[in-house]
Amino acid sequence: MTHPKFVEGEMRVIGQRWSPRVHEIKQFLARSRVPYRWLDVESDPEAQAVASAALPGDDRFPVVLFPDGSALADPDVRAVAQKLGLPTEPEARLYDLIIVGGGPAGLTASINAASKGLRTVVVEQEAPGGQASCSPSIENYPGFPEGLSGGDLARRTVQQAERFGVEILVTRRATRLRANGENRLVALDDGTELAARSVLLATGVSFRWLDAPGCAPLVGAGIYYGAVTAEASTYRNQDIYVLGGGNSAGQAALLLARYARRVIILTLEDSLEETMSKYLVERIRRTENITVRTGHTVVGAEGSGRLQQLVIKNTKTGTTERVSADGLFVFIGATPRTHWLEGAVARDTEGFVLSGVDFMCDGRPDWPQGRQPYLLETSMPGVFVAGDVRKGSVRRLTSAAGEGAMTVAFIHRFLSRDG
């Protein structure tokens, strides 16, 4: 394999194709809209030479080469973000509003808050955009009749937020929430505490992991969650499986079909129409290299260093079969990112955050205010919730953005009435 002449100042990621760390870095760069070139040391003779020239005597991989000519060996995502100059450290310790989560709900809220003069910081544990940024195509968002990618929508929204002065921290994880008098304190993963009169929880949800034998060790080495845009082009002329029957699975299958020899969708339902939008179902049926197997799921994975085989089960007959597989992309639901809120705000048994009258009806008589909670307010006054992490959320992109905008109105009311 030979490369065209390298572009001066381009970014490169050098490593093994089946390395989970390589996948993590590629996924972060893709979600951050940072262009890069990937070189596989196992199939590209130039890759090893480029890495050795960048870091003589260092045999660690992956190697990340930056546009200024510098390089890092086996860096974590935060080190890459810092080297790129992306904001990872807060500029202050006191804000008007702390938003935890940089998905559609959090970013929309930040735009509305900052445009009204509130000093706002967004704390995002990965890259801004949420799960929507992983979508190769969004076609039902108002104002974009031809559709756009999730990454493009995230980029536009981030630019708009930054234009209003929103501070967006990336690769930073919130670890604790507590009240201290009038302030609400959010602790970050290094122990730093940020304070504000109000907080918005917009952490969204994480992809639900496939709990089947052999799957966990192969994550990033053939088994992926929400990584289609970063990995699709590496699967040219190979056989790929997509597990799930929702819109995310359908969009993933259509993108993968541009590169793969064959894409097989496995879904528990009797038909895709039960869980997928009609326009996606019609496109899938028109795509010759996509096959749909209803009433099937994955019950095991096998491989040495990378995915090689899947064990597939027919849920109606109970029979299983082993099939060769080069990749598996999993879209089987989501779980809320709320373990760090234990003891701080009321949640349901699955971890979704209760808001408004929901927690008042949940046997919690300890609401301290002399008023009813606002519609999107949690059991801690001044802490609000929006988007997929909220119990009862519609879990649609437009709904998340709408809830993010609504919370700012309630936050203003809280700050003026309770302040």
KETOR-735547 format. One line per field, with one value per residue (C-alpha): residue in three letters; x, y, z; residue number from 1. Coordinates in steps of 0.25 Angstrom, whole numbers. Example, Ala and Ser with C-alpha at 12.3 -4.5 7.8 and 13.67 -1.06 7.14 Angstrom:
BEGIN
rest (ALA; SER)
east (49; 55)
north (-18; -4)
up (31; 29)
nr (1; 2)
END
This chain:
BEGIN
rest (MET; THR; HIS; PRO; LYS; PHE; VAL; GLU; GLY; GLU; MET; ARG; VAL; ILE; GLY; GLN; ARG; TRP; SER; PRO; ARG; VAL; HIS; GLU; ILE; LYS; GLN; PHE; LEU; ALA; ARG; SER; ARG; VAL; PRO; TYR; ARG; TRP; LEU; ASP; VAL; GLU; SER; ASP; PRO; GLU; ALA; GLN; ALA; VAL; ALA; SER; ALA; ALA; LEU; PRO; GLY; ASP; ASP; ARG; PHE; PRO; VAL; VAL; LEU; PHE; PRO; ASP; GLY; SER; ALA; LEU; ALA; ASP; PRO; ASP; VAL; ARG; ALA; VAL; ALA; GLN; LYS; LEU; GLY; LEU; PRO; THR; GLU; PRO; GLU; ALA; ARG; LEU; TYR; ASP; LEU; ILE; ILE; VAL; GLY; GLY; GLY; PRO; ALA; GLY; LEU; THR; ALA; SER; ILE; ASN; ALA; ALA; SER; LYS; GLY; LEU; ARG; THR; VAL; VAL; VAL; GLU; GLN; GLU; ALA; PRO; GLY; GLY; GLN; ALA; SER; CYS; SER; PRO; SER; ILE; GLU; ASN; TYR; PRO; GLY; PHE; PRO; GLU; GLY; LEU; SER; GLY; GLY; ASP; LEU; ALA; ARG; ARG; THR; VAL; GLN; GLN; ALA; GLU; ARG; PHE; GLY; VAL; GLU; ILE; LEU; VAL; THR; ARG; ARG; ALA; THR; ARG; LEU; ARG; ALA; ASN; GLY; GLU; ASN; ARG; LEU; VAL; ALA; LEU; ASP; ASP; GLY; THR; GLU; LEU; ALA; ALA; ARG; SER; VAL; LEU; LEU; ALA; THR; GLY; VAL; SER; PHE; ARG; TRP; LEU; ASP; ALA; PRO; GLY; CYS; ALA; PRO; LEU; VAL; GLY; ALA; GLY; ILE; TYR; TYR; GLY; ALA; VAL; THR; ALA; GLU; ALA; SER; THR; TYR; ARG; ASN; GLN; ASP; ILE; TYR; VAL; LEU; GLY; GLY; GLY; ASN; SER; ALA; GLY; GLN; ALA; ALA; LEU; LEU; LEU; ALA; ARG; TYR; ALA; ARG; ARG; VAL; ILE; ILE; LEU; THR; LEU; GLU; ASP; SER; LEU; GLU; GLU; THR; MET; SER; LYS; TYR; LEU; VAL; GLU; ARG; ILE; ARG; ARG; THR; GLU; ASN; ILE; THR; VAL; ARG; THR; GLY; HIS; THR; VAL; VAL; GLY; ALA; GLU; GLY; SER; GLY; ARG; LEU; GLN; GLN; LEU; VAL; ILE; LYS; ASN; THR; LYS; THR; GLY; THR; THR; GLU; ARG; VAL; SER; ALA; ASP; GLY; LEU; PHE; VAL; PHE; ILE; GLY; ALA; THR; PRO; ARG; THR; HIS; TRP; LEU; GLU; GLY; ALA; VAL; ALA; ARG; ASP; THR; GLU; GLY; PHE; VAL; LEU; SER; GLY; VAL; ASP; PHE; MET; CYS; ASP; GLY; ARG; PRO; ASP; TRP; PRO; GLN; GLY; ARG; GLN; PRO; TYR; LEU; LEU; GLU; THR; SER; MET; PRO; GLY; VAL; PHE; VAL; ALA; GLY; ASP; VAL; ARG; LYS; GLY; SER; VAL; ARG; ARG; LEU; THR; SER; ALA; ALA; GLY; GLU; GLY; ALA; MET; THR; VAL; ALA; PHE; ILE; HIS; ARG; PHE; LEU; SER; ARG; ASP; GLY)
east (0; 6; 1; 0; 10; 7; 1; 10; 5; -6; -9; -6; -10; -1; -4; -10; -24; -30; -24; -35; -26; -25; -40; -42; -33; -40; -54; -50; -44; -56; -65; -57; -57; -42; -36; -26; -19; -18; -7; -7; 6; 2; -1; 6; 22; 23; 16; 27; 37; 29; 27; 42; 45; 36; 40; 54; 56; 41; 34; 21; 8; -1; 7; 0; 7; 2; 2; 13; 22; 22; 18; 12; 14; 2; -6; -19; -30; -28; -14; -18; -28; -18; -8; -18; -21; -35; -40; -39; -37; -48; -45; -52; -57; -70; -81; -96; -99; -91; -97; -92; -93; -90; -101; -112; -119; -107; -102; -116; -117; -103; -107; -119; -113; -101; -109; -116; -103; -101; -87; -88; -79; -81; -74; -73; -67; -64; -66; -78; -90; -95; -99; -105; -91; -89; -100; -96; -109; -120; -132; -143; -136; -144; -137; -129; -138; -126; -121; -107; -98; -98; -84; -87; -99; -90; -80; -90; -96; -82; -78; -91; -89; -75; -79; -88; -76; -79; -68; -67; -58; -55; -51; -55; -64; -73; -72; -80; -91; -94; -101; -94; -103; -108; -97; -97; -84; -79; -67; -58; -50; -37; -44; -46; -60; -68; -79; -91; -105; -111; -107; -113; -112; -111; -102; -110; -109; -98; -99; -104; -93; -96; -95; -91; -78; -66; -71; -65; -50; -53; -58; -50; -45; -56; -68; -72; -82; -86; -73; -78; -73; -59; -58; -67; -56; -47; -57; -56; -61; -63; -75; -81; -92; -101; -109; -122; -134; -135; -132; -117; -116; -122; -113; -101; -105; -107; -93; -86; -92; -84; -71; -75; -77; -89; -96; -106; -116; -120; -132; -141; -154; -162; -160; -152; -165; -167; -156; -150; -155; -161; -151; -140; -147; -149; -135; -130; -139; -133; -119; -115; -103; -112; -119; -129; -130; -142; -144; -128; -118; -104; -101; -86; -73; -60; -46; -31; -28; -39; -54; -54; -67; -81; -90; -104; -117; -131; -140; -152; -146; -135; -124; -111; -100; -86; -83; -70; -71; -61; -69; -81; -87; -96; -109; -118; -122; -116; -113; -113; -100; -104; -96; -89; -102; -104; -110; -111; -124; -135; -135; -143; -139; -132; -124; -132; -133; -147; -152; -164; -176; -169; -161; -172; -180; -169; -170; -160; -167; -154; -155; -150; -156; -169; -173; -175; -163; -162; -165; -151; -145; -139; -141; -129; -134; -127; -122; -130; -130; -132; -131; -130; -125; -138; -149; -160; -152; -157; -142; -142; -132; -142; -148; -135; -132; -145; -144; -130; -136; -148; -139; -132; -146; -148; -133; -136; -149; -141; -130; -139; -149; -140; -128)
north (0; 14; 27; 40; 50; 54; 68; 78; 80; 69; 61; 46; 34; 22; 9; -5; -5; -14; -6; 0; 12; 15; 14; 23; 34; 33; 33; 46; 53; 49; 55; 67; 70; 69; 64; 53; 42; 28; 19; 4; -1; -15; -13; 0; -1; 14; 15; 9; 18; 31; 27; 24; 37; 45; 38; 31; 20; 20; 7; 10; 11; 18; 30; 43; 53; 67; 78; 86; 74; 69; 55; 47; 32; 24; 37; 37; 45; 57; 58; 59; 69; 78; 77; 81; 93; 89; 94; 84; 94; 104; 118; 121; 115; 122; 123; 127; 113; 100; 91; 76; 70; 76; 69; 76; 79; 85; 93; 99; 103; 109; 117; 122; 125; 132; 141; 146; 149; 137; 133; 119; 107; 93; 81; 70; 57; 53; 63; 72; 67; 55; 43; 51; 55; 40; 40; 39; 46; 54; 57; 61; 73; 86; 96; 85; 80; 72; 67; 68; 59; 59; 64; 76; 79; 78; 87; 98; 98; 98; 110; 117; 115; 120; 132; 136; 133; 119; 112; 98; 88; 75; 61; 66; 57; 62; 53; 59; 69; 76; 88; 99; 110; 117; 111; 97; 91; 81; 74; 70; 57; 64; 69; 83; 89; 99; 107; 113; 118; 108; 95; 88; 72; 69; 57; 49; 34; 24; 13; 0; -10; -24; -34; -46; -55; -51; -37; -28; -31; -28; -14; -5; -17; -21; -18; -3; 6; 18; 19; 17; 30; 27; 13; 11; 13; 3; -8; -8; -21; -28; -34; -25; -28; -17; -21; -13; -8; 7; 19; 19; 5; 8; 20; 12; 1; 10; 17; 4; -1; 9; 2; -13; -25; -28; -22; -31; -25; -33; -29; -35; -30; -37; -25; -12; -4; -7; 2; 9; 21; 18; 26; 18; 5; 8; 12; -1; -9; -2; -5; -18; -21; -20; -32; -32; -44; -41; -49; -51; -46; -48; -57; -58; -53; -60; -55; -54; -40; -36; -40; -52; -59; -56; -66; -62; -67; -69; -64; -71; -85; -84; -89; -83; -82; -77; -67; -61; -46; -34; -24; -23; -9; -9; -1; -7; 4; 14; 15; 29; 35; 38; 29; 41; 47; 37; 43; 57; 57; 47; 37; 25; 10; 11; 24; 34; 47; 51; 65; 74; 67; 53; 53; 60; 48; 38; 38; 50; 60; 68; 78; 90; 102; 110; 107; 96; 91; 96; 87; 82; 85; 73; 70; 79; 94; 101; 88; 85; 74; 73; 63; 48; 47; 52; 42; 43; 49; 47; 44; 51; 62; 73; 70; 70; 84; 89; 84; 91; 104; 103; 101; 114; 121; 113; 116; 131; 130; 122; 133; 144; 138; 130; 139)
up (0; -4; 0; -8; -4; 10; 12; 19; 33; 33; 45; 45; 54; 53; 59; 58; 52; 63; 75; 84; 87; 72; 71; 83; 77; 63; 69; 77; 65; 56; 67; 69; 54; 53; 40; 40; 32; 38; 35; 39; 43; 40; 25; 21; 20; 21; 34; 43; 36; 39; 53; 55; 49; 58; 71; 70; 79; 84; 80; 86; 78; 74; 70; 68; 59; 60; 49; 56; 54; 69; 73; 84; 87; 92; 97; 104; 98; 107; 104; 89; 92; 100; 89; 79; 88; 91; 104; 116; 127; 133; 132; 145; 157; 158; 147; 146; 140; 139; 128; 130; 116; 102; 94; 87; 100; 107; 95; 92; 106; 106; 94; 100; 114; 108; 99; 111; 118; 127; 129; 124; 124; 118; 123; 113; 116; 101; 90; 88; 80; 88; 81; 70; 66; 63; 53; 38; 34; 41; 32; 41; 48; 44; 35; 27; 16; 10; 23; 29; 37; 52; 52; 43; 52; 65; 58; 55; 69; 75; 67; 70; 85; 85; 77; 90; 99; 104; 110; 106; 113; 106; 112; 126; 134; 145; 158; 168; 170; 184; 190; 198; 202; 190; 181; 174; 173; 162; 164; 152; 150; 156; 169; 164; 168; 159; 166; 160; 165; 155; 148; 136; 135; 120; 121; 111; 110; 107; 97; 104; 104; 98; 110; 103; 104; 97; 94; 104; 101; 86; 88; 79; 72; 63; 72; 72; 79; 71; 63; 49; 43; 49; 44; 32; 22; 28; 24; 9; 3; 16; 23; 34; 44; 50; 63; 66; 59; 62; 53; 58; 53; 40; 37; 41; 32; 20; 22; 24; 11; 3; 7; 11; 3; 11; 23; 31; 40; 52; 60; 70; 64; 53; 44; 43; 42; 57; 61; 49; 41; 28; 19; 25; 23; 9; 6; 13; 4; -8; -4; -11; -1; 12; 17; 29; 38; 48; 61; 62; 72; 76; 88; 86; 80; 77; 72; 75; 76; 67; 64; 55; 58; 64; 70; 65; 72; 65; 76; 71; 70; 80; 70; 69; 58; 56; 45; 40; 43; 41; 49; 58; 61; 73; 74; 85; 93; 104; 118; 126; 131; 145; 154; 159; 164; 174; 187; 180; 172; 171; 160; 155; 156; 143; 147; 139; 146; 151; 149; 153; 159; 156; 168; 177; 174; 176; 191; 194; 203; 206; 195; 202; 194; 197; 183; 173; 166; 152; 140; 138; 152; 159; 174; 177; 175; 164; 157; 145; 135; 120; 108; 108; 123; 128; 131; 121; 110; 96; 92; 79; 75; 73; 87; 94; 87; 91; 106; 106; 102; 112; 124; 122; 124; 137; 141; 139; 148; 159; 159; 160; 169; 179; 177)
nr (1; 2; 3; 4; 5; 6; 7; 8; 9; 10; 11; 12; 13; 14; 15; 16; 17; 18; 19; 20; 21; 22; 23; 24; 25; 26; 27; 28; 29; 30; 31; 32; 33; 34; 35; 36; 37; 38; 39; 40; 41; 42; 43; 44; 45; 46; 47; 48; 49; 50; 51; 52; 53; 54; 55; 56; 57; 58; 59; 60; 61; 62; 63; 64; 65; 66; 67; 68; 69; 70; 71; 72; 73; 74; 75; 76; 77; 78; 79; 80; 81; 82; 83; 84; 85; 86; 87; 88; 89; 90; 91; 92; 93; 94; 95; 96; 97; 98; 99; 100; 101; 102; 103; 104; 105; 106; 107; 108; 109; 110; 111; 112; 113; 114; 115; 116; 117; 118; 119; 120; 121; 122; 123; 124; 125; 126; 127; 128; 129; 130; 131; 132; 133; 134; 135; 136; 137; 138; 139; 140; 141; 142; 143; 144; 145; 146; 147; 148; 149; 150; 151; 152; 153; 154; 155; 156; 157; 158; 159; 160; 161; 162; 163; 164; 165; 166; 167; 168; 169; 170; 171; 172; 173; 174; 175; 176; 177; 178; 179; 180; 181; 182; 183; 184; 185; 186; 187; 188; 189; 190; 191; 192; 193; 194; 195; 196; 197; 198; 199; 200; 201; 202; 203; 204; 205; 206; 207; 208; 209; 210; 211; 212; 213; 214; 215; 216; 217; 218; 219; 220; 221; 222; 223; 224; 225; 226; 227; 228; 229; 230; 231; 232; 233; 234; 235; 236; 237; 238; 239; 240; 241; 242; 243; 244; 245; 246; 247; 248; 249; 250; 251; 252; 253; 254; 255; 256; 257; 258; 259; 260; 261; 262; 263; 264; 265; 266; 267; 268; 269; 270; 271; 272; 273; 274; 275; 276; 277; 278; 279; 280; 281; 282; 283; 284; 285; 286; 287; 288; 289; 290; 291; 292; 293; 294; 295; 296; 297; 298; 299; 300; 301; 302; 303; 304; 305; 306; 307; 308; 309; 310; 311; 312; 313; 314; 315; 316; 317; 318; 319; 320; 321; 322; 323; 324; 325; 326; 327; 328; 329; 330; 331; 332; 333; 334; 335; 336; 337; 338; 339; 340; 341; 342; 343; 344; 345; 346; 347; 348; 349; 350; 351; 352; 353; 354; 355; 356; 357; 358; 359; 360; 361; 362; 363; 364; 365; 366; 367; 368; 369; 370; 371; 372; 373; 374; 375; 376; 377; 378; 379; 380; 381; 382; 383; 384; 385; 386; 387; 388; 389; 390; 391; 392; 393; 394; 395; 396; 397; 398; 399; 400; 401; 402; 403; 404; 405; 406; 407; 408; 409; 410; 411; 412; 413; 414; 415; 416; 417; 418; 419)
END
